[in-house]
Structures are given as structure tokens and as C-alpha cells.
Amino acid sequence: MRWRCVCVVVVVDGLSRAALGQASFNGLGQFPGFPQGTYVGGVSNDGQVVVGWAARTSPSSHSIGLVWRNGAWSALPEPLPNQPYHARAASQDGSAIAGATGWPWGSDNRACAWRGEGAYSGGPGSPTISVDITHDGELIAVGDIWGSKTFIWNPTSGTTVDYTMTRFVASRFAKQAKTIAGSMEIFGFGGVLSLLDPSTLVLTVLPWRNEYSRPAAANADASQLVQGLWSYDTADPTARREYPFLLYDISNDGSVIIGQFDYEPMLWTEAGGAISLRCALGRFGISTVAWQFASDFSIRCSGDGLTIVGNGTNPQGQAEGWIARFPFIPHAADFDASGFVDTDDYDAFVAAFNAGDWQADFDASGFVDTDDFDAFVHAFEEGC
């Protein structure tokens, strides 16, 4: 079968690939003495700081909260002596961190926090975990492990506001506003997307019932929210937009949305549509075929949507967090990551496909086959 290119369109300003920059993908490394691996909990809004934990099961089950800066993990101070702990969220610049004491998958957790060199234990309720932290690090959203309670905790002053009676379940703070995205159950029928502003105590319920009650995430000012397969415009709550994968996070301006489909991290932009993380990195010549990505809610992005973190299994078979950085999110058919969709992309894909090159695995299935060719042609024609 022969295909004919019908048009050429520039999808970003006319810059060379060198001028646009190069992407990167790196494992975040292991932590000595914790052979069960390292795990990502969150990333700062500026994309420079990652928080998480390292785990071991021998000689006893234990975890230690970690912060990743300047290319290396370091341990956070113990909130409680000789107790396991972990970190789950970071402020704008990573100077304030939220987490919990207890084993990450345990039932004895209690919210905790770090600011500077200090650790704060004794968060509200038990068992609870820190769900997220405001961009200024002042407030922490705390939930119980069963997803039925919500508290707003100021670890510095020790004050707590209990929202349990609202039946609201916190999920994520808006990236630059003290507004929480979450869900609540109405008459036991699934979940609906909600907004909660701790400063005014206003609870807004969007008129959509959603079988994916959590997680939810909001852009900088909470004008856009994502949950399940949909995004919502809070100025027009009767409208929503559906996507071909589960949505986990959104950039400050709402131009980049990330999520997951069948273990594969996914990216979406208005200009380029949906593309898997593997394929987006492949456009820059970076192979992740030796990595297995984890199927969990850990995938997070920075405020600009160009730094993405998550969990997986590295080529050595160890659990390890990872970080990917992009100069821009390429269109699915921008095969050479030039910033253009043109005949060069078509020719490059056909050459890779005929050679059986891994970069021609357009649908990230692990195989190079006719499904990849058909999917590329469809994306190419849409790009034109």
C-alpha cells in the first residue's frame, strides 16, 4: 500500500531541533541499605526536586523518606525515632515536603512534614497520609487511608480544620492556589469532582458523576481539573472533555496533561494530541524498552508540564523512580522531533519501520508491526 503526503504544517515556531533542545530520561538511583528500591511520591512545581522513599523488607520491613536534588537522593530527618516514614509531595521549590510516618502501604500511617532541617510529626487523625502540599508549603491536605476523611493541617502552627462532615475526599491542591481538587460520594453512587477553598470554606460540586473518584488534579488557579478520563472547566461546569487514557496531572496553564494507559505513561497537548512517554522520548532517540513502568498513581509533572516523574522497574529488575525532561512535548507524528510535521517525518518513520527499529514501535506495544504503520499514518494525516 502506498501513502501520499497531502500537506505540510508547522506545529510550533520554526526552530531547529538543536535550538529546541534535547530530552532526557534517567533513573533516580538506589539508596544504600534499602535493596527493595526507590519510589517517587511527588515533584516540586519547578521540576527540580523529587520526593519519595526507599524500602527494605529484611531484616525488617522499613522505609525511609527521601528527597532527590542535584542528581542524588538524600534522607529526610526522622519524624519519629526508629519509625518508618515516606514523602509524598513537595512545595513550589521543594523547600517544604509532606509525607507520613509508617510503612507506605501500611495501616498505621500518620501525616508528617518537613521544612528546612525540621521534621513535624503528629498530623491530624490516624491512620492518615499527607495527600498534597500548597505551593508555599503552608498547608497540607491530609486524608485517611480509606479515602473517607479530609483535614487541612498547618504543621508550623499545629492548627487543623476537619472537613469530614462535608464528605469531601481531598486529592490534590491546585498548583498555585489554596484550592483542593477531590471528590465526594453522593448517596453512595460513585464520585463527583469537587473544589474546596480552605480560605472561604466554599465547597463546589461539579455536576458529573464519575466512576473514577480519585485521583483528581488541578492547574495553577483551579480553572481546569482532570479526573478519570475527563477534564473540566470550572467556569462552565456543564462541559467536559474526554481523553483516551486515565488522567493523573495537569500543567499550570492546562496545556499539558499526563496520565496512563495500560501501564504506559501518556502525554497530551492541544497541538499534538496524545502520545506515550516511550514514543515521545523515542522521538529524541531515547530508548526506554528496558524499563517496565509501574501502574500506579505516582506519575506527576512539573508546573510547565515538561518534567515528568514516576515509578518503574529498571533494566536490572529493581524498583526505581525515574525522571523525564522535555524541551517540548512532540506531536505524535513529529518523528524527528524537529517541531514540524512534514515529509521528513514520514520518510524517517518508513526507514525505521522497514529496518524494524524500536523507534518505529509507534503504539509502544513492544512490537514493530502494521499496527504501528497504520497508527503513524493516521497521526501524520491529522498533523497535516
Residue pairs with C-beta under 8 A, 6 or more apart in sequence:
3 346
3 377
5 343
5 346
5 380
5 384
6 381
6 384
7 384
8 340
8 341
8 342
8 343
8 384
9 340
9 341
9 342
9 383
9 384
10 339
10 340
11 271
11 272
11 331
11 334
11 339
11 340
11 341
11 383
12 20
12 271
12 328
12 339
12 340
13 339
14 339
14 340
15 339
16 338
17 336
17 337
17 338
17 339
20 327
20 328
20 337
20 338
20 339
21 327
21 328
22 284
22 327
23 280
23 281
23 283
23 284
23 286
23 324
23 325
23 326
23 327
23 337
24 286
24 324
24 325
25 281
25 286
25 288
25 322
25 323
25 324
25 325
26 322
26 323
27 314
27 320
27 321
27 322
28 38
28 40
28 50
28 52
28 68
28 73
28 309
28 320
28 321
28 322
28 323
29 38
29 72
29 73
29 320
30 37
30 38
30 54
30 318
30 320
31 38
31 54
31 64
31 66
31 73
31 75
33 56
34 54
34 55
34 56
34 62
34 63
34 64
35 56
35 58
35 318
36 54
36 55
36 56
36 57
36 319
37 54
37 55
37 318
37 319
37 320
38 52
38 53
38 54
38 55
38 66
38 73
38 319
38 320
38 321
39 52
39 53
39 54
39 55
39 86
39 104
39 298
39 311
39 319
39 321
40 50
40 51
40 52
40 298
40 300
40 309
40 310
40 311
40 321
40 322
41 51
41 52
41 53
41 86
41 87
41 88
41 89
41 99
41 298
42 50
42 51
42 52
42 87
42 88
42 89
42 90
42 132
42 300
42 309
43 49
43 50
43 51
43 90
43 300
43 301
43 302
43 307
43 309
43 323
44 50
44 90
44 91
44 92
44 93
44 94
44 302
45 91
45 92
45 93
45 135
45 175
45 176
45 252
45 302
45 303
46 92
46 93
46 94
46 302
46 303
47 302
47 303
47 304
47 306
47 307
47 325
48 69
48 93
48 94
49 67
49 68
49 69
49 90
49 93
49 94
50 67
50 68
50 90
50 309
50 321
50 323
51 65
51 66
51 67
51 68
51 87
51 88
51 89
51 90
51 94
51 97
51 99
52 65
52 66
52 68
52 86
52 87
52 88
52 321
53 63
53 64
53 65
53 66
53 85
53 86
53 87
53 99
53 104
54 63
54 64
54 66
54 73
55 62
55 63
55 104
55 319
56 62
56 63
61 84
61 103
62 84
62 103
63 84
63 85
63 86
63 103
63 104
64 75
64 76
64 84
64 85
64 86
65 75
65 76
65 85
65 86
65 87
65 97
65 99
65 114
66 73
66 74
66 75
66 76
66 87
67 73
67 74
67 76
67 87
67 90
67 94
67 97
68 74
68 321
68 323
69 94
76 85
76 87
76 97
76 99
76 114
76 119
77 114
77 117
77 118
77 119
78 85
78 119
79 85
79 101
79 112
79 114
79 119
79 120
79 121
80 101
80 112
80 121
83 101
83 102
84 101
84 102
84 103
84 104
84 106
85 99
85 100
85 101
85 102
85 112
86 99
86 100
86 102
86 104
87 97
87 98
87 99
87 114
88 98
88 99
88 100
88 129
88 130
88 131
88 132
89 97
89 98
89 99
89 130
89 131
89 132
89 133
89 140
90 96
90 97
90 98
90 133
91 97
91 133
91 134
91 135
91 136
91 137
92 135
92 136
92 137
92 176
92 303
95 115
95 116
95 137
96 113
96 114
96 115
96 133
96 136
96 137
96 138
97 113
97 114
97 115
97 133
98 111
98 112
98 113
98 130
98 131
98 132
98 133
98 140
99 111
99 112
99 113
99 114
99 129
99 130
100 109
100 110
100 111
100 112
100 123
100 128
100 129
100 130
101 109
101 110
101 112
101 121
102 108
102 109
102 110
102 127
103 109
106 127
107 127
107 145
108 126
108 127
109 126
109 127
109 128
109 129
109 145
110 121
110 122
110 123
110 125
110 126
110 127
110 128
111 123
111 124
111 125
111 128
111 129
111 130
111 140
111 142
111 151
111 153
112 119
112 120
112 121
112 122
112 123
112 130
112 155
113 119
113 120
113 123
113 130
113 133
113 140
113 153
113 155
114 120
115 137
115 155
115 156
120 155
120 156
122 158
123 130
123 140
123 142
123 151
123 153
123 155
124 142
124 151
124 153
124 160
124 162
125 142
125 144
125 149
125 151
127 144
127 145
128 142
128 143
128 144
128 145
128 149
128 151
129 142
129 143
129 144
129 145
130 140
130 141
130 142
130 153
131 140
131 141
131 142
131 143
131 170
131 171
131 172
132 140
132 141
132 170
132 171
132 172
132 173
132 180
133 139
133 140
133 141
133 173
134 140
134 173
134 178
135 173
135 175
135 176
135 177
138 154
138 156
139 152
139 153
139 154
139 173
139 178
139 198
140 152
140 153
140 154
140 155
141 150
141 151
141 152
141 153
141 170
141 172
141 173
141 180
142 150
142 151
142 152
142 153
142 160
142 170
143 149
143 150
143 151
143 169
143 170
147 169
147 213
147 214
148 164
148 169
149 162
149 163
149 164
149 169
150 162
150 163
150 164
150 166
150 168
150 169
150 170
150 180
150 182
150 196
151 160
151 161
151 162
151 163
151 164
152 160
152 161
152 163
152 198
153 159
153 160
154 160
161 198
163 170
163 196
166 184
166 196
166 203
167 184
167 185
168 180
168 182
168 183
168 184
168 194
168 196
168 203
169 182
169 183
169 184
169 185
169 191
169 213
169 214
170 180
170 182
170 196
171 180
171 181
171 182
171 183
171 214
171 215
171 216
171 217
171 227
172 180
172 181
172 182
172 215
172 216
172 217
172 218
172 249
173 179
173 180
173 181
173 218
174 180
174 181
174 218
174 219
174 220
174 221
174 222
175 218
175 219
175 220
175 252
175 303
176 220
176 221
176 252
176 303
177 218
177 220
177 221
177 222
178 197
178 198
178 199
179 195
179 196
179 197
179 218
179 221
179 222
180 195
180 196
180 197
180 198
180 218
181 193
181 194
181 195
181 216
181 217
181 218
181 222
181 225
181 227
182 193
182 194
182 196
182 214
182 216
183 191
183 192
183 193
183 194
183 210
183 213
183 214
183 216
183 227
184 191
184 192
184 194
184 205
185 191
185 213
186 192
186 205
186 209
189 209
190 209
190 210
190 211
190 213
191 209
191 210
191 211
191 212
191 213
191 214
192 205
192 206
192 207
192 208
192 209
192 210
192 213
193 205
193 206
193 208
193 210
193 216
193 225
193 227
193 232
194 203
194 204
194 205
194 206
195 202
195 203
195 204
195 206
195 218
195 222
195 225
195 234
196 202
196 203
196 204
204 234
204 237
206 225
206 232
206 234
206 237
207 237
207 238
208 230
208 232
208 237
208 240
210 227
210 228
210 230
211 228
212 227
212 228
212 229
212 246
213 227
214 227
214 297
215 227
215 248
215 297
216 225
216 226
216 227
217 225
217 226
217 227
217 247
217 248
217 249
217 250
218 224
218 225
218 226
218 250
219 225
219 250
219 251
219 252
219 253
219 254
220 252
220 253
220 303
222 234
223 233
223 234
223 235
223 254
224 231
224 232
224 233
224 234
224 250
224 254
225 231
225 232
225 234
225 250
226 232
226 247
226 248
226 249
226 250
226 257
226 259
227 247
228 246
228 247
229 242
229 243
229 244
229 245
229 246
229 247
230 240
230 241
230 242
230 243
230 247
231 240
231 241
231 243
231 247
231 250
231 254
231 257
232 239
232 240
233 239
233 240
243 257
243 259
243 268
243 274
244 261
244 266
244 274
245 259
245 260
245 261
245 266
245 268
245 274
246 259
246 260
246 261
247 257
247 258
247 259
248 258
248 259
248 260
248 297
248 299
248 300
249 257
249 258
249 259
249 299
249 300
249 301
250 256
250 257
250 258
250 301
250 305
251 257
251 301
251 302
251 303
251 304
251 305
252 303
252 304
252 305
255 269
255 270
255 305
256 267
256 268
256 269
256 301
256 304
256 305
256 306
256 329
257 267
257 268
257 269
257 305
258 265
258 266
258 267
258 268
258 299
258 300
258 301
258 305
258 308
259 265
259 266
259 268
259 299
260 266
260 293
260 295
260 299
261 276
263 292
263 293
263 294
263 295
264 276
264 277
264 278
264 293
264 364
265 276
265 277
265 278
265 293
265 299
265 308
265 310
266 274
266 275
266 276
266 277
267 274
267 275
267 276
267 277
267 280
267 308
267 329
268 274
268 275
269 329
269 331
271 331
272 329
272 330
272 331
272 332
272 334
272 383
273 331
273 332
273 379
273 382
274 332
275 329
275 330
275 331
275 332
276 363
276 364
277 288
277 293
277 308
277 324
278 288
278 289
278 361
278 364
279 332
279 361
279 362
279 363
279 364
280 326
280 329
280 330
281 287
281 288
281 324
282 288
282 358
282 359
282 361
283 330
283 334
283 335
283 336
283 337
283 359
284 326
284 330
284 337
285 359
287 358
287 359
289 358
289 366
290 314
290 315
291 312
291 313
291 314
291 315
291 322
292 312
292 313
293 310
293 311
293 312
294 310
294 311
294 312
294 313
294 319
296 311
298 309
298 310
298 311
298 321
299 308
299 309
299 310
300 308
300 309
300 310
301 307
301 308
301 309
302 308
305 329
306 325
306 326
306 327
306 328
306 329
307 323
307 324
307 325
307 326
308 323
308 324
308 325
308 326
309 321
309 322
309 323
309 324
310 321
310 322
311 319
311 320
311 321
311 322
312 319
312 320
312 321
312 322
313 319
313 320
314 320
328 339
330 337
330 339
331 341
331 379
331 383
332 362
332 379
332 383
333 341
333 345
333 376
333 379
333 380
333 382
333 383
334 340
334 341
334 345
334 383
335 344
335 345
335 346
335 348
335 349
335 352
335 359
335 376
336 344
336 345
336 348
338 344
338 345
341 380
341 383
341 384
345 380
345 383
346 380
349 360
349 362
349 376
349 380
351 357
352 359
352 360
353 360
353 368
353 372
353 373
353 376
356 368
357 368
358 368
360 368
360 372
360 376
361 367
361 368
361 372
362 371
362 372
362 373
362 375
362 376
362 379
363 371
363 372
363 375
365 371
365 372
